[in-house]
């Protein structure tokens, strides 16, 4: 399912690396505090006891209902219905499905996606439907929680964090709830990562990190909202590739 900043295209590579570094018999389980579209999560459930969280109530409601089989995948999605769903009360699984899966670039109700095909043979609803069907059998043993990442108290876990990226040119707005956007506190986040790294194996996806964090893995990836070769690089500010990096704290035993 399309999701702004999701790891669907690179998740399996990140998961493979995490498994190589920290086998399941070395930890209590796997924790992903910013689970998003489950791009990495679904590749970890075969070997680890998995806990996944996000602060977005609609998104977690969706994964819980997909997991239980309760969620009924919409067969149609017109713009009129999409707008009606936007005004539904939260938490709502349907709201998450429409808000992310049927919206431009996977940005929560960032525009009705089917309007932006530019004549291409794309069906965003069908893509979201297929994604949900593929995810459902892979998350049966996952514990989902709608929770702010700072409220976790992990000890002895393999942890992968994919937080909102730090702003480069413009301040990045982060949706903490379904009602408003806020800025993501980077300083608070890295301080939390330092604390967690004392008795967990913590990996962070970011473009850059404070000097006491070490880049332990990287891979060139597309991070464009558009996957069309005709539109992907039209902006002079857009690079062909971005480098996805994983960081660990310098105190990590993985560096010794």
Buried (B, 14 or more C-beta within 10 A) or exposed (E): BBBBBBBBEBBBBBBEBBBEBBEBEEBBBBBBBBBBBBBBBBBBBEEBBBBBBBBBBBBBBBBBBBBEEEBEBBEEBEEEBBEEBBEBEBBBBBBBBBBBBBBBBBBBBBBBBBEBEEEEEBEBBEBBBEBBEEBBEBBEEBEBBBBEBBEBEBEEBBBBBBBBBBEEEEEBEEBBEBEEEEEBEBEEBBEBBBEBBEEBBBBBBBEEBBEEBBEBBEBEBBBBBBEEEEBBBEEEEBEEEBEBBBBBBEBBEBEE
